[in-house]
Amino acid sequence: MSTHNGLPLGPLTYGCTAWRESSQRAANAYENGRKLWTKTDLRDIEEQLGDSINRQVFVVRSIDGLDIPIMNPCYGETKSIWKPYVKFKEYWRLVKEQPDGPTETYLCSYLVDWKNRTSRDFRAVIDDPRAIFAEVQLRWRQSSSCALLRRQLGALLGTKKVTKLICFGLGDMCRQPPEWYMRQTASTPGSVTENVRASTLQHSIAMTMAEFCRNKDGAGDVQLLAQDPDYTPTTEEILRDSGFSIVGRFGAGGFAEIDDETLVFSAFVEAPLKQIIADIARPALIISTGPDTFNNSEKAWADAESPRTREMWQSYCRQEYPVSPEDGDMMGKMRNLYIYNRT
């Protein structure tokens, strides 16, 4: 037996860290089928944050079933400059990348965080956003890409029933870009509207898809829902007037609305959308980004793939989102999207 200063030397424990223990527990639970998210938990945390002014403590649930209380620093504050939101910790952040929070949160797939919104609220709204939305809608409806999408939806949906279309992270349509962006892009007062045109286009596409689903085989009413915690009140008003219902203002509630009769549309969401879907539903159609997982630094993307999404995709057929060559300027960012059709 080894000794030190004449005393028996026990085994060193420097490798037995809380992070190694929790990451292994998370990997084991995941391998055994434990869900990282449930609709009940997503609805619950959305409701808690909606009642932030009256709650001293928020409660999140870890993947091993424990309730984790979190103090609310904005309790009782009627004009809080800090907005709470749901911060997701997807699979890779549970098993690969050590969190920077307290050890008690290592097994939490979602947490509460806060964003300071003073500079965001200080930025002005662009001039006449309704006119810009109407202009983009008209251009979109008259485009070849719109006709291509309609034909593709007809071919893919077939006899599938769609009762709701849910949009995630399509972006605000009204707020001026931050000053750093205007300096970096040499924006002029007349060009600031270009910053919101991608968002207005994506919402226009969503309206077309909802219209198609409503008219398909006389399906009748199809709900059109949108979640983006960054929406301004002006954008929410415009969207409601255009037939949208706003959900998930704190970033979680909209996910709980997904079911097997849903068409999901997400351009570039800052949340693990695909992993959440893999846990809670098998939508009829998903329009989202490609099957990428890690960036050049081997860090997981916000909407990264996982072993469970890889398994889910076995029930889907993937094809590129249709973009006509003549619409390249308008549809540039849409070239990076795919349509996943449940088979």
C-alpha positions in Angstrom: 0.0 0.0 0.0 1.3 3.5 -0.8 2.0 5.8 2.0 2.5 9.5 2.5 4.4 10.8 5.6 4.0 7.3 7.0 0.2 7.3 6.6 -1.8 5.1 4.2 -2.5 6.9 0.9 -6.1 6.6 -0.1 -7.4 6.9 -3.7 -7.4 10.4 -5.2 -10.8 11.7 -6.1 -10.0 14.6 -8.3 -11.8 13.0 -11.3 -15.0 12.4 -9.3 -16.6 15.8 -10.0 -20.3 16.7 -9.8 -20.3 17.4 -13.6 -19.0 13.9 -14.5 -21.6 12.3 -12.2 -24.5 14.4 -13.6 -23.5 14.0 -17.2 -23.3 10.2 -16.8 -26.7 10.2 -15.1 -28.2 12.3 -17.9 -26.7 10.0 -20.5 -28.1 6.9 -18.7 -31.5 8.4 -18.3 -31.7 9.5 -22.0 -30.5 6.0 -23.1 -33.3 4.5 -21.0 -35.9 6.6 -22.7 -36.3 9.5 -20.2 -37.9 12.5 -21.9 -36.0 15.8 -21.6 -39.3 17.8 -22.0 -43.0 17.2 -21.5 -45.9 19.3 -22.6 -47.0 19.6 -18.9 -43.6 21.1 -17.9 -43.5 23.4 -20.9 -47.0 24.8 -20.2 -46.3 25.0 -16.4 -43.1 27.1 -16.8 -44.8 29.4 -19.4 -47.6 30.0 -16.9 -45.2 30.7 -14.1 -43.3 33.3 -16.0 -46.5 34.9 -17.1 -47.3 35.5 -13.4 -43.8 36.7 -12.6 -44.9 39.8 -10.7 -46.7 37.6 -8.1 -44.2 34.8 -7.7 -41.3 34.9 -5.3 -40.1 31.5 -6.5 -40.2 29.7 -9.9 -40.0 25.9 -9.9 -38.4 23.9 -12.8 -38.3 20.2 -13.0 -35.1 18.3 -13.5 -35.0 15.2 -15.8 -34.8 13.0 -12.8 -38.1 14.4 -11.5 -36.9 16.8 -8.8 -38.5 20.2 -8.4 -35.8 22.9 -8.4 -36.8 26.3 -6.8 -35.4 29.5 -8.3 -35.7 32.9 -6.6 -37.4 35.5 -8.7 -35.4 38.8 -8.5 -38.3 40.8 -10.1 -41.0 39.7 -7.6 -43.5 42.5 -7.0 -41.8 44.8 -9.6 -44.5 46.5 -11.7 -42.1 48.1 -14.2 -39.3 45.5 -14.4 -36.6 46.2 -16.9 -35.7 42.4 -16.8 -37.9 40.0 -18.8 -37.8 36.4 -17.7 -37.6 33.7 -20.4 -37.1 30.0 -20.7 -33.4 29.1 -21.3 -33.2 25.6 -22.8 -30.4 23.1 -22.1 -30.6 20.5 -24.8 -29.0 17.0 -24.9 -25.4 18.0 -25.6 -25.5 20.6 -22.8 -26.5 17.8 -20.4 -23.9 15.3 -21.4 -21.0 17.1 -23.2 -20.6 20.7 -22.2 -20.3 21.6 -18.5 -22.8 24.2 -17.4 -21.8 27.4 -15.7 -24.6 27.4 -13.2 -24.9 25.8 -9.8 -24.6 22.0 -9.6 -28.3 21.7 -8.6 -29.2 22.7 -12.2 -26.9 20.3 -14.0 -29.8 17.9 -14.7 -32.3 20.6 -15.8 -33.2 20.6 -19.5 -34.6 24.1 -19.1 -34.1 27.0 -16.7 -35.3 30.6 -16.1 -33.1 33.4 -17.1 -33.6 37.2 -17.5 -32.9 39.6 -20.4 -32.4 43.4 -19.8 -34.7 45.0 -22.3 -33.9 48.7 -21.9 -31.9 49.1 -25.1 -34.3 46.8 -27.0 -37.3 48.9 -25.9 -35.4 52.1 -26.7 -35.1 51.2 -30.4 -37.8 52.8 -32.5 -40.4 51.1 -34.7 -39.9 51.4 -38.4 -42.2 53.7 -40.4 -45.4 52.1 -41.5 -44.7 48.4 -40.9 -48.2 47.4 -42.1 -47.5 48.8 -45.5 -44.2 46.9 -45.7 -45.9 43.7 -44.6 -48.6 44.2 -47.3 -46.0 44.9 -49.9 -44.0 41.8 -49.1 -47.1 39.7 -49.0 -48.1 40.8 -52.5 -44.7 40.2 -53.9 -44.6 36.7 -52.3 -48.0 35.7 -53.5 -47.1 36.7 -57.1 -43.7 34.9 -57.0 -42.9 31.6 -58.6 -41.6 30.3 -55.3 -45.1 30.7 -53.8 -46.5 28.6 -56.6 -43.8 26.0 -56.1 -44.6 25.8 -52.4 -48.3 25.3 -53.0 -47.6 22.4 -55.4 -45.2 20.8 -53.0 -47.6 21.1 -50.1 -50.3 19.4 -52.3 -47.9 16.5 -53.1 -46.6 16.1 -49.6 -49.7 16.4 -47.4 -51.9 14.1 -49.4 -54.5 12.8 -47.1 -52.7 14.0 -43.9 -54.9 16.0 -41.6 -53.5 19.4 -40.4 -55.4 21.3 -37.7 -52.7 23.8 -36.8 -49.7 25.6 -38.1 -47.2 26.8 -35.5 -44.4 29.2 -36.3 -41.2 29.5 -34.1 -38.7 32.3 -34.1 -39.7 34.0 -37.4 -38.5 37.4 -36.0 -39.9 40.8 -35.2 -41.4 42.8 -38.1 -41.3 46.3 -36.7 -38.2 47.2 -34.6 -35.4 49.1 -36.1 -32.0 47.3 -36.1 -29.5 48.1 -33.4 -27.0 50.9 -34.0 -24.0 48.5 -34.4 -25.8 46.7 -37.2 -26.6 50.0 -39.0 -22.9 51.0 -38.7 -21.6 47.7 -39.8 -23.9 47.5 -42.9 -23.7 51.2 -43.7 -27.5 51.4 -43.4 -29.3 54.6 -44.3 -32.6 55.8 -42.9 -34.3 54.4 -46.0 -32.7 51.0 -45.8 -33.5 50.0 -42.2 -36.6 48.3 -43.4 -34.5 45.7 -45.1 -33.7 44.3 -41.7 -37.3 43.2 -41.2 -38.1 42.0 -44.7 -36.9 38.4 -44.0 -39.3 38.3 -41.1 -42.2 39.7 -43.0 -41.6 37.2 -45.8 -41.5 34.3 -43.4 -44.8 35.3 -41.9 -46.3 35.8 -45.3 -45.2 32.2 -46.2 -46.9 31.0 -43.0 -50.1 32.7 -44.0 -50.0 31.0 -47.4 -49.5 27.6 -45.9 -52.3 28.1 -43.4 -54.6 29.2 -46.3 -53.6 26.1 -48.3 -54.3 23.7 -45.4 -57.7 25.4 -44.8 -58.7 25.0 -48.4 -57.3 21.5 -48.8 -60.2 19.0 -49.1 -62.5 21.5 -47.3 -60.5 21.0 -44.1 -62.0 24.1 -42.6 -60.4 26.1 -39.8 -56.7 25.6 -39.2 -55.1 27.5 -36.3 -52.2 29.8 -37.1 -50.0 30.2 -34.1 -46.7 32.1 -33.7 -44.1 32.1 -30.9 -41.2 34.5 -30.7 -40.4 36.2 -27.3 -38.8 39.1 -29.3 -42.0 40.3 -30.8 -42.8 43.9 -30.2 -46.4 44.8 -29.2 -46.8 46.4 -32.7 -45.8 43.2 -34.4 -48.2 41.2 -32.2 -51.0 43.5 -33.1 -50.3 43.3 -36.9 -50.0 39.5 -36.7 -53.3 39.2 -34.7 -55.0 41.3 -37.3 -53.6 38.9 -40.0 -55.1 35.8 -38.4 -52.2 34.7 -36.1 -52.6 33.8 -32.4 -49.5 34.7 -30.3 -48.3 31.9 -28.0 -45.3 31.3 -25.8 -44.3 34.9 -25.0 -41.7 33.5 -22.6 -40.4 30.9 -25.0 -42.0 27.6 -24.0 -45.8 27.5 -24.3 -45.8 27.2 -28.1 -43.9 24.0 -28.0 -46.6 22.4 -25.9 -49.1 23.1 -28.7 -47.3 20.7 -31.2 -49.1 17.4 -32.0 -49.3 14.9 -34.8 -51.7 17.1 -36.8 -49.4 20.1 -36.8 -47.3 21.8 -39.5 -44.2 23.3 -37.8 -42.5 26.2 -39.5 -39.2 27.4 -38.0 -36.6 29.3 -39.9 -33.8 30.0 -37.4 -35.1 29.5 -33.9 -32.8 29.9 -30.9 -34.1 26.8 -29.1 -33.8 23.0 -29.5 -37.0 22.7 -31.5 -36.2 19.4 -33.2 -35.2 17.7 -29.9 -38.3 19.0 -28.2 -40.5 17.6 -31.1 -38.7 14.3 -30.8 -39.9 14.1 -27.2 -43.5 15.2 -27.5 -45.0 14.6 -31.0 -44.6 13.5 -34.7 -46.0 16.5 -36.7 -47.3 15.9 -40.2 -44.8 18.3 -41.7 -41.7 20.2 -40.3 -40.0 23.1 -42.2 -36.7 23.9 -40.5 -32.9 23.9 -40.8 -30.8 21.1 -41.9 -29.4 18.2 -39.8 -26.4 20.0 -38.4 -25.2 19.4 -34.8 -21.9 21.2 -34.0 -20.2 24.4 -35.1 -16.5 24.7 -36.1 -15.6 24.8 -32.4 -17.5 21.5 -31.7 -20.1 23.4 -29.8 -23.7 22.3 -30.3 -26.0 24.7 -32.3 -29.1 25.9 -30.5 -31.3 23.6 -32.6 -28.8 20.7 -32.8 -29.5 17.2 -33.8 -29.3 14.4 -31.1 -29.6 10.6 -31.0 -33.3 10.9 -30.5 -33.9 13.3 -33.4 -31.8 10.9 -35.6 -34.2 8.2 -34.6 -37.2 10.4 -35.3 -36.0 11.2 -38.9 -36.4 7.6 -39.8 -40.1 8.3 -40.0 -39.6 11.3 -42.2 -38.6 12.1 -45.8 -36.4 15.2 -46.2 -36.3 17.5 -49.3 -35.1 21.0 -49.9 -37.5 23.9 -49.4 -38.5 25.0 -53.0 -37.0 28.3 -54.2 -37.3 29.5 -57.8 -34.0 30.8 -59.3 -35.7 34.1 -60.3 -36.6 34.8 -56.6 -33.1 34.5 -55.3 -32.9 38.1 -53.9 -36.2 37.7 -52.0 -35.8 34.1 -50.9 -32.0 34.0 -50.2 -32.2 32.8 -46.6 -34.9 30.2 -47.3 -32.4 28.2 -49.4 -31.0 26.9 -46.1 -34.3 25.2 -45.1 -35.7 21.7 -45.6 -39.1 20.1 -45.5 -39.5 17.0 -43.4 -42.5 15.0 -44.4 -43.8 12.3 -42.1 -44.1 9.0 -44.0 
